[in-house]
Each structure stands twice: as structure tokens, then as C-alpha cells.
């Protein structure tokens, strides 16, 4: 997935108009429950799998993209 695609999913989950690839999910109001929803949406649309720990350590669209490319935290 591209950072813009993940940013769009973040915006959808957070119910905001726009998220850039460098915006921090948690600083924008993301909670643990919203994090679970975001990880689920990313995993539905991606061939690789991301975990909650990935989102915690890389809470931006750019960071998640990088972790997906490396195969996540596993």
C-alpha cells in the first residue's frame, strides 16, 4: 500500500477530512479502539499484514507503509 492510501484510511477511521502521510494517528485523536479499526482496514486492503504494535511504533502513514514493506513487526 502507498502512504496516501493508508492516510485515507486513517482519515476515514478518525472521521477527519484529511490526513497527510506524516500525521501521527494518535496525535490526531486516535484511540486504542480506533487503532484496532485502522489495523483491520489496512489488513483487508493489503497483501502484507500490520499489527497494533506496528501502529504504535510507526503511527504515521509513511511509517506503516515502511513496516508493511518489511513484513511488519513479526
PQR file of N, CA, C, O and H, with PARSE charges and radii, in Angstrom:
ATOM      1  N   UNK A   1       0.831  -1.185   0.000 -0.4000 1.5000
ATOM      2  CA  UNK A   1       0.000   0.000   0.000 -0.0000 2.0000
ATOM      3  C   UNK A   1       0.874   1.247   0.000  0.5500 1.7000
ATOM      4  O   UNK A   1       1.981   1.251   0.538 -0.5500 1.4000
ATOM      5  N   UNK A   2       0.363   2.281  -0.602 -0.4000 1.5000
ATOM      6  CA  UNK A   2       1.055   3.563  -0.635 -0.0000 2.0000
ATOM      7  C   UNK A   2       0.656   4.398   0.584  0.5500 1.7000
ATOM      8  O   UNK A   2      -0.430   4.218   1.137 -0.5500 1.4000
ATOM      9  H   UNK A   2      -0.536   2.278  -1.039  0.4000 1.0000
ATOM     10  N   UNK A   3       1.538   5.312   1.000 -0.4000 1.5000
ATOM     11  CA  UNK A   3       1.208   6.160   2.154 -0.0000 2.0000
ATOM     12  C   UNK A   3      -0.111   6.917   1.992  0.5500 1.7000
ATOM     13  O   UNK A   3      -0.851   7.079   2.962 -0.5500 1.4000
ATOM     14  H   UNK A   3       2.419   5.459   0.551  0.4000 1.0000
ATOM     15  N   UNK A   4      -0.408   7.378   0.785 -0.4000 1.5000
ATOM     16  CA  UNK A   4      -1.658   8.118   0.570 -0.0000 2.0000
ATOM     17  C   UNK A   4      -2.883   7.243   0.830  0.5500 1.7000
ATOM     18  O   UNK A   4      -3.901   7.729   1.322 -0.5500 1.4000
ATOM     19  H   UNK A   4       0.193   7.247  -0.003  0.4000 1.0000
ATOM     20  N   UNK A   5      -2.787   5.959   0.502 -0.4000 1.5000
ATOM     21  CA  UNK A   5      -3.905   5.036   0.746 -0.0000 2.0000
ATOM     22  C   UNK A   5      -4.111   4.818   2.242  0.5500 1.7000
ATOM     23  O   UNK A   5      -5.243   4.787   2.726 -0.5500 1.4000
ATOM     24  H   UNK A   5      -1.959   5.564   0.102  0.4000 1.0000
ATOM     25  N   UNK A   6      -3.012   4.668   2.962 -0.4000 1.5000
ATOM     26  CA  UNK A   6      -3.112   4.488   4.411 -0.0000 2.0000
ATOM     27  C   UNK A   6      -3.601   5.772   5.076  0.5500 1.7000
ATOM     28  O   UNK A   6      -4.400   5.725   6.011 -0.5500 1.4000
ATOM     29  H   UNK A   6      -2.093   4.693   2.569  0.4000 1.0000
ATOM     30  N   UNK A   7      -3.123   6.913   4.597 -0.4000 1.5000
ATOM     31  CA  UNK A   7      -3.593   8.193   5.131 -0.0000 2.0000
ATOM     32  C   UNK A   7      -5.095   8.348   4.926  0.5500 1.7000
ATOM     33  O   UNK A   7      -5.791   8.868   5.799 -0.5500 1.4000
ATOM     34  H   UNK A   7      -2.474   6.951   3.838  0.4000 1.0000
ATOM     35  N   UNK A   8      -5.598   7.901   3.779 -0.4000 1.5000
ATOM     36  CA  UNK A   8      -7.041   7.968   3.515 -0.0000 2.0000
ATOM     37  C   UNK A   8      -7.808   7.072   4.482  0.5500 1.7000
ATOM     38  O   UNK A   8      -8.886   7.444   4.945 -0.5500 1.4000
ATOM     39  H   UNK A   8      -5.032   7.479   3.070  0.4000 1.0000
ATOM     40  N   UNK A   9      -7.266   5.901   4.788 -0.4000 1.5000
ATOM     41  CA  UNK A   9      -7.921   5.013   5.759 -0.0000 2.0000
ATOM     42  C   UNK A   9      -7.892   5.634   7.155  0.5500 1.7000
ATOM     43  O   UNK A   9      -8.858   5.520   7.909 -0.5500 1.4000
ATOM     44  H   UNK A   9      -6.390   5.599   4.412  0.4000 1.0000
ATOM     45  N   UNK A  10      -6.788   6.287   7.493 -0.4000 1.5000
ATOM     46  CA  UNK A  10      -6.709   6.975   8.784 -0.0000 2.0000
ATOM     47  C   UNK A  10      -7.772   8.062   8.875  0.5500 1.7000
ATOM     48  O   UNK A  10      -8.459   8.188   9.888 -0.5500 1.4000
ATOM     49  H   UNK A  10      -6.004   6.380   6.881  0.4000 1.0000
ATOM     50  N   UNK A  11      -7.901   8.845   7.809 -0.4000 1.5000
ATOM     51  CA  UNK A  11      -8.907   9.914   7.793 -0.0000 2.0000
ATOM     52  C   UNK A  11     -10.306   9.339   7.966  0.5500 1.7000
ATOM     53  O   UNK A  11     -11.133   9.903   8.682 -0.5500 1.4000
ATOM     54  H   UNK A  11      -7.342   8.743   6.986  0.4000 1.0000
ATOM     55  N   UNK A  12     -10.565   8.212   7.307 -0.4000 1.5000
ATOM     56  CA  UNK A  12     -11.876   7.563   7.411 -0.0000 2.0000
ATOM     57  C   UNK A  12     -12.146   7.114   8.844  0.5500 1.7000
ATOM     58  O   UNK A  12     -13.219   7.377   9.388 -0.5500 1.4000
ATOM     59  H   UNK A  12      -9.893   7.754   6.725  0.4000 1.0000
ATOM     60  N   UNK A  13     -11.184   6.444   9.450 -0.4000 1.5000
ATOM     61  CA  UNK A  13     -11.350   5.934  10.815 -0.0000 2.0000
ATOM     62  C   UNK A  13     -11.476   7.087  11.823  0.5500 1.7000
ATOM     63  O   UNK A  13     -12.285   7.030  12.748 -0.5500 1.4000
ATOM     64  H   UNK A  13     -10.312   6.230   9.008  0.4000 1.0000
ATOM     65  N   UNK A  14     -10.671   8.120  11.629 -0.4000 1.5000
ATOM     66  CA  UNK A  14     -10.684   9.263  12.551 -0.0000 2.0000
ATOM     67  C   UNK A  14     -11.824  10.246  12.267  0.5500 1.7000
ATOM     68  O   UNK A  14     -12.086  11.152  13.057 -0.5500 1.4000
ATOM     69  H   UNK A  14     -10.014   8.167  10.877  0.4000 1.0000
ATOM     70  N   UNK A  15     -12.490  10.057  11.140 -0.4000 1.5000
ATOM     71  CA  UNK A  15     -13.576  10.932  10.705 -0.0000 2.0000
ATOM     72  C   UNK A  15     -13.109  12.384  10.604  0.5500 1.7000
ATOM     73  O   UNK A  15     -13.729  13.303  11.139 -0.5500 1.4000
ATOM     74  H   UNK A  15     -12.278   9.320  10.497  0.4000 1.0000
ATOM     75  N   UNK A  16     -11.993  12.552   9.897 -0.4000 1.5000
ATOM     76  CA  UNK A  16     -11.463  13.884   9.594 -0.0000 2.0000
ATOM     77  C   UNK A  16     -11.358  14.023   8.077  0.5500 1.7000
ATOM     78  O   UNK A  16     -11.374  13.029   7.352 -0.5500 1.4000
ATOM     79  H   UNK A  16     -11.490  11.805   9.462  0.4000 1.0000
ATOM     80  N   UNK A  17     -11.252  15.258   7.609 -0.4000 1.5000
ATOM     81  CA  UNK A  17     -11.220  15.496   6.169 -0.0000 2.0000
ATOM     82  C   UNK A  17      -9.936  15.031   5.505  0.5500 1.7000
ATOM     83  O   UNK A  17      -9.969  14.471   4.409 -0.5500 1.4000
ATOM     84  H   UNK A  17     -11.239  16.066   8.198  0.4000 1.0000
ATOM     85  N   UNK A  18      -8.808  15.260   6.161 -0.4000 1.5000
ATOM     86  CA  UNK A  18      -7.538  14.952   5.517 -0.0000 2.0000
ATOM     87  C   UNK A  18      -6.485  14.549   6.531  0.5500 1.7000
ATOM     88  O   UNK A  18      -6.402  15.110   7.624 -0.5500 1.4000
ATOM     89  H   UNK A  18      -8.782  15.715   7.051  0.4000 1.0000
ATOM     90  N   UNK A  19      -5.682  13.568   6.149 -0.4000 1.5000
ATOM     91  CA  UNK A  19      -4.527  13.143   6.929 -0.0000 2.0000
ATOM     92  C   UNK A  19      -3.366  13.063   5.951  0.5500 1.7000
ATOM     93  O   UNK A  19      -3.507  12.489   4.871 -0.5500 1.4000
ATOM     94  H   UNK A  19      -5.750  13.112   5.261  0.4000 1.0000
ATOM     95  N   UNK A  20      -2.216  13.631   6.315 -0.4000 1.5000
ATOM     96  CA  UNK A  20      -1.040  13.523   5.453 -0.0000 2.0000
ATOM     97  C   UNK A  20      -0.248  12.282   5.851  0.5500 1.7000
ATOM     98  O   UNK A  20      -0.523  11.662   6.878 -0.5500 1.4000
ATOM     99  H   UNK A  20      -2.101  14.097   7.192  0.4000 1.0000
ATOM    100  N   UNK A  21       0.720  11.932   5.043 -0.4000 1.5000
ATOM    101  CA  UNK A  21       1.491  10.720   5.324 -0.0000 2.0000
ATOM    102  C   UNK A  21       2.375  10.851   6.561  0.5500 1.7000
ATOM    103  O   UNK A  21       2.882   9.849   7.064 -0.5500 1.4000
ATOM    104  H   UNK A  21       0.943  12.436   4.208  0.4000 1.0000
ATOM    105  N   UNK A  22       2.564  12.071   7.057 -0.4000 1.5000
ATOM    106  CA  UNK A  22       3.408  12.276   8.237 -0.0000 2.0000
ATOM    107  C   UNK A  22       2.622  12.648   9.490  0.5500 1.7000
ATOM    108  O   UNK A  22       3.223  12.896  10.535 -0.5500 1.4000
ATOM    109  H   UNK A  22       2.152  12.886   6.649  0.4000 1.0000
ATOM    110  N   UNK A  23       1.294  12.693   9.410 -0.4000 1.5000
ATOM    111  CA  UNK A  23       0.469  12.972  10.586 -0.0000 2.0000
ATOM    112  C   UNK A  23       0.451  11.759  11.515  0.5500 1.7000
ATOM    113  O   UNK A  23       0.332  10.619  11.065 -0.5500 1.4000
ATOM    114  H   UNK A  23       0.806  12.491   8.561  0.4000 1.0000
ATOM    115  N   UNK A  24       0.570  12.019  12.802 -0.4000 1.5000
ATOM    116  CA  UNK A  24       0.564  10.965  13.808 -0.0000 2.0000
ATOM    117  C   UNK A  24      -0.881  10.588  14.144  0.5500 1.7000
ATOM    118  O   UNK A  24      -1.672  11.433  14.564 -0.5500 1.4000
ATOM    119  H   UNK A  24       0.666  12.945  13.167  0.4000 1.0000
ATOM    120  N   UNK A  25      -1.207   9.327  13.957 -0.4000 1.5000
ATOM    121  CA  UNK A  25      -2.556   8.807  14.191 -0.0000 2.0000
ATOM    122  C   UNK A  25      -3.055   9.158  15.597  0.5500 1.7000
ATOM    123  O   UNK A  25      -4.196   9.591  15.757 -0.5500 1.4000
ATOM    124  H   UNK A  25      -0.565   8.641  13.616  0.4000 1.0000
ATOM    125  N   UNK A  26      -2.224   8.977  16.598 -0.4000 1.5000
ATOM    126  CA  UNK A  26      -2.646   9.195  17.976 -0.0000 2.0000
ATOM    127  C   UNK A  26      -2.744  10.681  18.317  0.5500 1.7000
ATOM    128  O   UNK A  26      -3.599  11.077  19.110 -0.5500 1.4000
ATOM    129  H   UNK A  26      -1.297   8.625  16.469  0.4000 1.0000
ATOM    130  N   UNK A  27      -1.895  11.492  17.737 -0.4000 1.5000
ATOM    131  CA  UNK A  27      -1.979  12.944  17.963 -0.0000 2.0000
ATOM    132  C   UNK A  27      -3.221  13.547  17.308  0.5500 1.7000
ATOM    133  O   UNK A  27      -3.680  14.619  17.704 -0.5500 1.4000
ATOM    134  H   UNK A  27      -1.200  11.171  17.093  0.4000 1.0000
ATOM    135  N   UNK A  28      -3.760  12.854  16.304 -0.4000 1.5000
ATOM    136  CA  UNK A  28      -4.988  13.320  15.647 -0.0000 2.0000
ATOM    137  C   UNK A  28      -6.247  12.849  16.368  0.5500 1.7000
ATOM    138  O   UNK A  28      -7.362  13.120  15.920 -0.5500 1.4000
ATOM    139  H   UNK A  28      -3.388  11.983  15.983  0.4000 1.0000
ATOM    140  N   UNK A  29      -6.069  12.148  17.478 -0.4000 1.5000
ATOM    141  CA  UNK A  29      -7.223  11.705  18.258 -0.0000 2.0000
ATOM    142  C   UNK A  29      -7.470  10.213  18.226  0.5500 1.7000
ATOM    143  O   UNK A  29      -8.491   9.741  18.728 -0.5500 1.4000
ATOM    144  H   UNK A  29      -5.164  11.928  17.841  0.4000 1.0000
ATOM    145  N   UNK A  30      -6.547   9.465  17.643 -0.4000 1.5000
ATOM    146  CA  UNK A  30      -6.705   8.009  17.580 -0.0000 2.0000
ATOM    147  C   UNK A  30      -6.640   7.380  18.958  0.5500 1.7000
ATOM    148  O   UNK A  30      -5.778   7.723  19.766 -0.5500 1.4000
ATOM    149  H   UNK A  30      -5.718   9.848  17.236  0.4000 1.0000
ATOM    150  N   UNK A  31      -7.541   6.470  19.222 -0.4000 1.5000
ATOM    151  CA  UNK A  31      -7.587   5.736  20.487 -0.0000 2.0000
ATOM    152  C   UNK A  31      -7.247   4.273  20.210  0.5500 1.7000
ATOM    153  O   UNK A  31      -7.045   3.882  19.061 -0.5500 1.4000
ATOM    154  H   UNK A  31      -8.242   6.191  18.565  0.4000 1.0000
ATOM    155  N   UNK A  32      -7.186   3.478  21.260 -0.4000 1.5000
ATOM    156  CA  UNK A  32      -6.897   2.053  21.065 -0.0000 2.0000
ATOM    157  C   UNK A  32      -7.991   1.373  20.243  0.5500 1.7000
ATOM    158  O   UNK A  32      -7.702   0.510  19.415 -0.5500 1.4000
ATOM    159  H   UNK A  32      -7.350   3.796  22.194  0.4000 1.0000
ATOM    160  N   UNK A  33      -9.221   1.754  20.468 -0.4000 1.5000
ATOM    161  CA  UNK A  33     -10.329   1.170  19.711 -0.0000 2.0000
ATOM    162  C   UNK A  33     -10.254   1.573  18.241  0.5500 1.7000
ATOM    163  O   UNK A  33     -10.484   0.745  17.360 -0.5500 1.4000
ATOM    164  H   UNK A  33      -9.456   2.455  21.141  0.4000 1.0000
ATOM    165  N   UNK A  34      -9.939   2.826  17.972 -0.4000 1.5000
ATOM    166  CA  UNK A  34      -9.791   3.277  16.589 -0.0000 2.0000
ATOM    167  C   UNK A  34      -8.562   2.640  15.940  0.5500 1.7000
ATOM    168  O   UNK A  34      -8.553   2.391  14.734 -0.5500 1.4000
ATOM    169  H   UNK A  34      -9.752   3.499  18.688  0.4000 1.0000
ATOM    170  N   UNK A  35      -7.536   2.380  16.733 -0.4000 1.5000
ATOM    171  CA  UNK A  35      -6.336   1.718  16.210 -0.0000 2.0000
ATOM    172  C   UNK A  35      -6.677   0.311  15.717  0.5500 1.7000
ATOM    173  O   UNK A  35      -6.203  -0.110  14.662 -0.5500 1.4000
ATOM    174  H   UNK A  35      -7.543   2.582  17.712  0.4000 1.0000
ATOM    175  N   UNK A  36      -7.490  -0.406  16.471 -0.4000 1.5000
ATOM    176  CA  UNK A  36      -7.917  -1.749  16.054 -0.0000 2.0000
ATOM    177  C   UNK A  36      -8.693  -1.656  14.736  0.5500 1.7000
ATOM    178  O   UNK A  36      -8.492  -2.474  13.839 -0.5500 1.4000
ATOM    179  H   UNK A  36      -7.875  -0.063  17.328  0.4000 1.0000
ATOM    180  N   UNK A  37      -9.567  -0.675  14.620 -0.4000 1.5000
ATOM    181  CA  UNK A  37     -10.340  -0.490  13.389 -0.0000 2.0000
ATOM    182  C   UNK A  37      -9.419  -0.171  12.213  0.5500 1.7000
ATOM    183  O   UNK A  37      -9.614  -0.696  11.116 -0.5500 1.4000
ATOM    184  H   UNK A  37      -9.731  -0.010  15.349  0.4000 1.0000
ATOM    185  N   UNK A  38      -8.423   0.680  12.430 -0.4000 1.5000
ATOM    186  CA  UNK A  38      -7.496   1.039  11.363 -0.0000 2.0000
ATOM    187  C   UNK A  38      -6.671  -0.159  10.916  0.5500 1.7000
ATOM    188  O   UNK A  38      -6.535  -0.405   9.717 -0.5500 1.4000
ATOM    189  H   UNK A  38      -8.265   1.106  13.321  0.4000 1.0000
ATOM    190  N   UNK A  39      -6.125  -0.901  11.861 -0.4000 1.5000
ATOM    191  CA  UNK A  39      -5.329  -2.084  11.524 -0.0000 2.0000
ATOM    192  C   UNK A  39      -6.170  -3.077  10.729  0.5500 1.7000
ATOM    193  O   UNK A  39      -5.689  -3.669   9.762 -0.5500 1.4000
ATOM    194  H   UNK A  39      -6.236  -0.701  12.835  0.4000 1.0000
ATOM    195  N   UNK A  40      -7.409  -3.256  11.132 -0.4000 1.5000
ATOM    196  CA  UNK A  40      -8.313  -4.159  10.410 -0.0000 2.0000
ATOM    197  C   UNK A  40      -8.522  -3.696   8.971  0.5500 1.7000
ATOM    198  O   UNK A  40      -8.459  -4.507   8.047 -0.5500 1.4000
ATOM    199  H   UNK A  40      -7.799  -2.775  11.917  0.4000 1.0000
ATOM    200  N   UNK A  41      -8.766  -2.415   8.774 -0.4000 1.5000
ATOM    201  CA  UNK A  41      -8.974  -1.871   7.424 -0.0000 2.0000
ATOM    202  C   UNK A  41      -7.717  -2.019   6.560  0.5500 1.7000
ATOM    203  O   UNK A  41      -7.801  -2.378   5.385 -0.5500 1.4000
ATOM    204  H   UNK A  41      -8.817  -1.756   9.525  0.4000 1.0000
ATOM    205  N   UNK A  42      -6.561  -1.742   7.151 -0.4000 1.5000
ATOM    206  CA  UNK A  42      -5.307  -1.878   6.408 -0.0000 2.0000
ATOM    207  C   UNK A  42      -5.103  -3.333   5.987  0.5500 1.7000
ATOM    208  O   UNK A  42      -4.738  -3.606   4.843 -0.5500 1.4000
ATOM    209  H   UNK A  42      -6.493  -1.451   8.106  0.4000 1.0000
ATOM    210  N   UNK A  43      -5.340  -4.263   6.910 -0.4000 1.5000
ATOM    211  CA  UNK A  43      -5.135  -5.681   6.604 -0.0000 2.0000
ATOM    212  C   UNK A  43      -6.123  -6.209   5.568  0.5500 1.7000
ATOM    213  O   UNK A  43      -5.795  -7.126   4.814 -0.5500 1.4000
ATOM    214  H   UNK A  43      -5.637  -4.041   7.838  0.4000 1.0000
ATOM    215  N   UNK A  44      -7.319  -5.646   5.522 -0.4000 1.5000
ATOM    216  CA  UNK A  44      -8.301  -6.039   4.498 -0.0000 2.0000
ATOM    217  C   UNK A  44      -7.825  -5.645   3.106  0.5500 1.7000
ATOM    218  O   UNK A  44      -8.107  -6.343   2.132 -0.5500 1.4000
ATOM    219  H   UNK A  44      -7.586  -4.902   6.135  0.4000 1.0000
ATOM    220  N   UNK A  45      -7.107  -4.533   3.007 -0.4000 1.5000
ATOM    221  CA  UNK A  45      -6.740  -3.980   1.709 -0.0000 2.0000
ATOM    222  C   UNK A  45      -5.287  -4.257   1.307  0.5500 1.7000
ATOM    223  O   UNK A  45      -4.875  -3.898   0.204 -0.5500 1.4000
ATOM    224  H   UNK A  45      -6.878  -3.965   3.798  0.4000 1.0000
ATOM    225  N   UNK A  46      -4.524  -4.878   2.170 -0.4000 1.5000
ATOM    226  CA  UNK A  46      -3.099  -5.076   1.913 -0.0000 2.0000
ATOM    227  C   UNK A  46      -2.769  -6.553   1.781  0.5500 1.7000
ATOM    228  O   UNK A  46      -3.423  -7.405   2.382 -0.5500 1.4000
ATOM    229  H   UNK A  46      -4.858  -5.170   3.066  0.4000 1.0000
ATOM    230  N   UNK A  47      -1.752  -6.843   0.990 -0.4000 1.5000
ATOM    231  CA  UNK A  47      -1.298  -8.230   0.873 -0.0000 2.0000
ATOM    232  C   UNK A  47      -0.410  -8.614   2.049  0.5500 1.7000
ATOM    233  O   UNK A  47      -0.299  -9.795   2.379 -0.5500 1.4000
ATOM    234  H   UNK A  47      -1.221  -6.151   0.502  0.4000 1.0000
ATOM    235  N   UNK A  48       0.224  -7.630   2.687 -0.4000 1.5000
ATOM    236  CA  UNK A  48       1.010  -7.864   3.901 -0.0000 2.0000
ATOM    237  C   UNK A  48       0.116  -7.576   5.099  0.5500 1.7000
ATOM    238  O   UNK A  48      -0.994  -7.065   4.949 -0.5500 1.4000
ATOM    239  H   UNK A  48       0.133  -6.671   2.420  0.4000 1.0000
ATOM    240  N   UNK A  49       0.604  -7.904   6.277 -0.4000 1.5000
ATOM    241  CA  UNK A  49      -0.217  -7.705   7.465 -0.0000 2.0000
ATOM    242  C   UNK A  49       0.484  -6.781   8.448  0.5500 1.7000
ATOM    243  O   UNK A  49       1.684  -6.904   8.691 -0.5500 1.4000
ATOM    244  H   UNK A  49       1.506  -8.319   6.399  0.4000 1.0000
ATOM    245  N   UNK A  50      -0.274  -5.867   9.000 -0.4000 1.5000
ATOM    246  CA  UNK A  50       0.226  -4.934  10.003 -0.0000 2.0000
ATOM    247  C   UNK A  50      -0.444  -5.282  11.337  0.5500 1.7000
ATOM    248  O   UNK A  50      -1.576  -5.764  11.368 -0.5500 1.4000
ATOM    249  H   UNK A  50      -1.249  -5.767   8.802  0.4000 1.0000
ATOM    250  N   UNK A  51       0.270  -5.029  12.432 -0.4000 1.5000
ATOM    251  CA  UNK A  51      -0.277  -5.320  13.762 -0.0000 2.0000
ATOM    252  C   UNK A  51      -0.442  -4.023  14.546  0.5500 1.7000
ATOM    253  O   UNK A  51       0.005  -2.959  14.117 -0.5500 1.4000
ATOM    254  H   UNK A  51       1.189  -4.637  12.407  0.4000 1.0000
ATOM    255  N   UNK A  52      -1.083  -4.129  15.687 -0.4000 1.5000
ATOM    256  CA  UNK A  52      -1.223  -2.963  16.567 -0.0000 2.0000
ATOM    257  C   UNK A  52       0.142  -2.440  16.993  0.5500 1.7000
ATOM    258  O   UNK A  52       0.341  -1.230  17.100 -0.5500 1.4000
ATOM    259  H   UNK A  52      -1.446  -4.993  16.036  0.4000 1.0000
ATOM    260  N   UNK A  53       1.074  -3.341  17.233 -0.4000 1.5000
ATOM    261  CA  UNK A  53       2.410  -2.912  17.648 -0.0000 2.0000
ATOM    262  C   UNK A  53       3.083  -2.100  16.542  0.5500 1.7000
ATOM    263  O   UNK A  53       3.825  -1.158  16.823 -0.5500 1.4000
ATOM    264  H   UNK A  53       0.912  -4.324  17.146  0.4000 1.0000
ATOM    265  N   UNK A  54       2.821  -2.469  15.274 -0.4000 1.5000
ATOM    266  CA  UNK A  54       3.351  -1.684  14.156 -0.0000 2.0000
ATOM    267  C   UNK A  54       2.823  -0.261  14.216  0.5500 1.7000
ATOM    268  O   UNK A  54       3.577   0.697  14.041 -0.5500 1.4000
ATOM    269  H   UNK A  54       2.219  -3.234  15.046  0.4000 1.0000
ATOM    270  N   UNK A  55       1.531  -0.125  14.462 -0.4000 1.5000
ATOM    271  CA  UNK A  55       0.915   1.196  14.523 -0.0000 2.0000
ATOM    272  C   UNK A  55       1.441   2.001  15.707  0.5500 1.7000
ATOM    273  O   UNK A  55       1.621   3.214  15.599 -0.5500 1.4000
ATOM    274  H   UNK A  55       0.919  -0.903  14.604  0.4000 1.0000
ATOM    275  N   UNK A  56       1.684   1.349  16.815 -0.4000 1.5000
ATOM    276  CA  UNK A  56       2.207   2.042  17.993 -0.0000 2.0000
ATOM    277  C   UNK A  56       3.613   2.581  17.726  0.5500 1.7000
ATOM    278  O   UNK A  56       3.926   3.717  18.084 -0.5500 1.4000
ATOM    279  H   UNK A  56       1.538   0.364  16.903  0.4000 1.0000
ATOM    280  N   UNK A  57       4.450   1.768  17.100 -0.4000 1.5000
ATOM    281  CA  UNK A  57       5.833   2.183  16.839 -0.0000 2.0000
ATOM    282  C   UNK A  57       5.984   3.052  15.598  0.5500 1.7000
ATOM    283  O   UNK A  57       6.972   3.773  15.463 -0.5500 1.4000
ATOM    284  H   UNK A  57       4.195   0.845  16.810  0.4000 1.0000
ATOM    285  N   UNK A  58       5.017   2.991  14.693 -0.4000 1.5000
ATOM    286  CA  UNK A  58       5.073   3.788  13.460 -0.0000 2.0000
ATOM    287  C   UNK A  58       3.686   4.360  13.200  0.5500 1.7000
ATOM    288  O   UNK A  58       2.985   3.874  12.313 -0.5500 1.4000
ATOM    289  H   UNK A  58       4.214   2.405  14.803  0.4000 1.0000
ATOM    290  N   UNK A  59       3.269   5.384  13.953 -0.4000 1.5000
ATOM    291  CA  UNK A  59       1.891   5.866  13.902 -0.0000 2.0000
ATOM    292  C   UNK A  59       1.556   6.819  12.755  0.5500 1.7000
ATOM    293  O   UNK A  59       0.568   7.551  12.823 -0.5500 1.4000
ATOM    294  H   UNK A  59       3.838   5.779  14.674  0.4000 1.0000
ATOM    295  N   UNK A  60       2.377   6.812  11.700 -0.4000 1.5000
ATOM    296  CA  UNK A  60       2.092   7.646  10.531 -0.0000 2.0000
ATOM    297  C   UNK A  60       1.870   6.749   9.320  0.5500 1.7000
ATOM    298  O   UNK A  60       2.267   5.584   9.321 -0.5500 1.4000
ATOM    299  H   UNK A  60       3.179   6.218  11.645  0.4000 1.0000
ATOM    300  N   UNK A  61       1.241   7.288   8.299 -0.4000 1.5000
ATOM    301  CA  UNK A  61       1.016   6.506   7.074 -0.0000 2.0000
ATOM    302  C   UNK A  61       2.351   6.104   6.448  0.5500 1.7000
ATOM    303  O   UNK A  61       2.497   4.985   5.955 -0.5500 1.4000
ATOM    304  H   UNK A  61       0.918   8.235   8.298  0.4000 1.0000
ATOM    305  N   UNK A  62       3.318   7.010   6.467 -0.4000 1.5000
ATOM    306  CA  UNK A  62       4.639   6.698   5.921 -0.0000 2.0000
ATOM    307  C   UNK A  62       5.308   5.577   6.725  0.5500 1.7000
ATOM    308  O   UNK A  62       5.919   4.675   6.152 -0.5500 1.4000
ATOM    309  H   UNK A  62       3.200   7.919   6.867  0.4000 1.0000
ATOM    310  N   UNK A  63       5.189   5.642   8.038 -0.4000 1.5000
ATOM    311  CA  UNK A  63       5.782   4.615   8.902 -0.0000 2.0000
ATOM    312  C   UNK A  63       5.133   3.256   8.718  0.5500 1.7000
ATOM    313  O   UNK A  63       5.823   2.237   8.668 -0.5500 1.4000
ATOM    314  H   UNK A  63       4.693   6.375   8.504  0.4000 1.0000
ATOM    315  N   UNK A  64       3.821   3.234   8.618 -0.4000 1.5000
ATOM    316  CA  UNK A  64       3.115   1.964   8.404 -0.0000 2.0000
ATOM    317  C   UNK A  64       3.497   1.373   7.055  0.5500 1.7000
ATOM    318  O   UNK A  64       3.703   0.164   6.945 -0.5500 1.4000
ATOM    319  H   UNK A  64       3.261   4.061   8.659  0.4000 1.0000
ATOM    320  N   UNK A  65       3.596   2.209   6.028 -0.4000 1.5000
ATOM    321  CA  UNK A  65       3.990   1.731   4.704 -0.0000 2.0000
ATOM    322  C   UNK A  65       5.363   1.065   4.766  0.5500 1.7000
ATOM    323  O   UNK A  65       5.581   0.004   4.180 -0.5500 1.4000
ATOM    324  H   UNK A  65       3.429   3.191   6.116  0.4000 1.0000
ATOM    325  N   UNK A  66       6.272   1.697   5.475 -0.4000 1.5000
ATOM    326  CA  UNK A  66       7.622   1.149   5.625 -0.0000 2.0000
ATOM    327  C   UNK A  66       7.595  -0.199   6.356  0.5500 1.7000
ATOM    328  O   UNK A  66       8.289  -1.137   5.963 -0.5500 1.4000
ATOM    329  H   UNK A  66       6.096   2.559   5.950  0.4000 1.0000
ATOM    330  N   UNK A  67       6.804  -0.286   7.402 -0.4000 1.5000
ATOM    331  CA  UNK A  67       6.721  -1.543   8.157 -0.0000 2.0000
ATOM    332  C   UNK A  67       6.051  -2.631   7.327  0.5500 1.7000
ATOM    333  O   UNK A  67       6.447  -3.794   7.405 -0.5500 1.4000
ATOM    334  H   UNK A  67       6.241   0.475   7.722  0.4000 1.0000
ATOM    335  N   UNK A  68       5.046  -2.275   6.534 -0.4000 1.5000
ATOM    336  CA  UNK A  68       4.416  -3.264   5.651 -0.0000 2.0000
ATOM    337  C   UNK A  68       5.421  -3.800   4.632  0.5500 1.7000
ATOM    338  O   UNK A  68       5.431  -4.993   4.330 -0.5500 1.4000
ATOM    339  H   UNK A  68       4.725  -1.330   6.471  0.4000 1.0000
ATOM    340  N   UNK A  69       6.253  -2.923   4.111 -0.4000 1.5000
ATOM    341  CA  UNK A  69       7.262  -3.335   3.135 -0.0000 2.0000
ATOM    342  C   UNK A  69       8.270  -4.310   3.748  0.5500 1.7000
ATOM    343  O   UNK A  69       8.801  -5.181   3.058 -0.5500 1.4000
ATOM    344  H   UNK A  69       6.245  -1.954   4.356  0.4000 1.0000
ATOM    345  N   UNK A  70       8.526  -4.157   5.041 -0.4000 1.5000
ATOM    346  CA  UNK A  70       9.466  -5.045   5.738 -0.0000 2.0000
ATOM    347  C   UNK A  70       8.784  -6.266   6.321  0.5500 1.7000
ATOM    348  O   UNK A  70       9.451  -7.124   6.898 -0.5500 1.4000
ATOM    349  H   UNK A  70       8.095  -3.450   5.601  0.4000 1.0000
ATOM    350  N   UNK A  71       7.486  -6.362   6.186 -0.4000 1.5000
ATOM    351  CA  UNK A  71       6.771  -7.520   6.726 -0.0000 2.0000
ATOM    352  C   UNK A  71       6.236  -7.327   8.131  0.5500 1.7000
ATOM    353  O   UNK A  71       5.886  -8.306   8.789 -0.5500 1.4000
ATOM    354  H   UNK A  71       6.944  -5.664   5.718  0.4000 1.0000
ATOM    355  N   UNK A  72       6.164  -6.097   8.609 -0.4000 1.5000
ATOM    356  CA  UNK A  72       5.592  -5.818   9.918 -0.0000 2.0000
ATOM    357  C   UNK A  72       6.552  -6.113  11.044  0.5500 1.7000
ATOM    358  O   UNK A  72       7.744  -6.320  10.821 -0.5500 1.4000
ATOM    359  H   UNK A  72       6.448  -5.301   8.075  0.4000 1.0000
ATOM    360  N   UNK A  73       6.030  -6.131  12.248 -0.4000 1.5000
ATOM    361  CA  UNK A  73       6.849  -6.290  13.455 -0.0000 2.0000
ATOM    362  C   UNK A  73       7.260  -7.734  13.704  0.5500 1.7000
ATOM    363  O   UNK A  73       8.172  -7.994  14.489 -0.5500 1.4000
ATOM    364  H   UNK A  73       5.061  -5.963  12.429  0.4000 1.0000
ATOM    365  N   UNK A  74       6.602  -8.659  13.048 -0.4000 1.5000
ATOM    366  CA  UNK A  74       6.876 -10.066  13.320 -0.0000 2.0000
ATOM    367  C   UNK A  74       8.252 -10.474  12.958  0.5500 1.7000
ATOM    368  O   UNK A  74       8.618 -11.636  13.135 -0.5500 1.4000
ATOM    369  H   UNK A  74       5.861  -8.447  12.411  0.4000 1.0000
TER
END
